[in-house]
Amino acid sequence: MKLFALIGCPVHHSLSPIMHNDAFQALGIDAHYHAFHVEPHMLKEAVQGLKALQCAGLNVTIPHKTAVMEYVDELDETAKQMGAVNTIVNENGKWIGYNTDGEGFVRALCEQMDVELSGARILLVGAGGAARGIYFTLLKHRVAAVDVCNRTVKKAEAFVAQQSSVYSLEEAEERVGEYDIIINTTSVGMYPHVDATPLSLRHVKKDTIVSDIIYNPLMTKWLQEAKEKGARVQNGVGMFVYQGALAFEKWTGIFPNTKRMEQLVIQQLGGKTC
Ligand code: ATR
């Protein structure tokens, strides 16, 4: 039986084990996925231990996504550009680091919302690791614009390309009506702070796509506000499922059934998606 692992801190609430083990079972693959709690000061030892155990593949989550880059044998270009690894593949003893977060978000957006990215004007809220991954993936899709707004404007200025505009949250709130797609990449509104919203949507256009990478709660206050304004909304379950599905494909060569994964995740979260 092959071993696959998640390393992070904390990991006890992770839905990845349930999602991946179900996919292994459904496809008749003799493998098991286990989540390991790894404290930051033990990261090197944990990676060495998993290498010694011939672990076949890994997911890496907060807070190890950047630090783990030092311990892989090779980095793929996307992971390098994002400065973070969320997936490792063991190729005959050689550990290769990838990042499926940005592509996971974009695949979920295109497939679940049936959206055409070419020519779209997009606003990203936030400038952390998640924003960077999504930003660079969107740039590959011939979009008309990807602008970024953040509480700390300097953090956005540090990574955006010349063609993008950077705004403070207040400036962006006035420009919300100029965008076709608005994406929250911050943790604002995540459980337990469910009454917080990252950006006022009072100027949002009807039929704008408003997407939140948060999936707990499934319907954030921000998405609820967007829906009331006539926007089409998407929560973070899609990104979670697709980043996992893309990792699964890298490990096994098989792209799993994302509908099945999505249903399982929503069931675990105890609700309906939007
Ligand atoms: P991740 O890597 O998961 O994206 P991160 O690097 O900590 O996490 O980034 C978190 C993002 O959420 C940042 O854009 C952060 O804004 P700052 O750059 O100004 O810190 C944003 N964020 C977190 N809490 C916030 C809050 N209360 N109000 C506004 N933005 C917030």
Residues whose N, C-alpha, C, O or C-beta is under 5 A from the ligand:
A	BS01	ATR	G126 A127 G128 G129 A130 A131 N150 R151 T152 K155 T185 T186 S187 V188
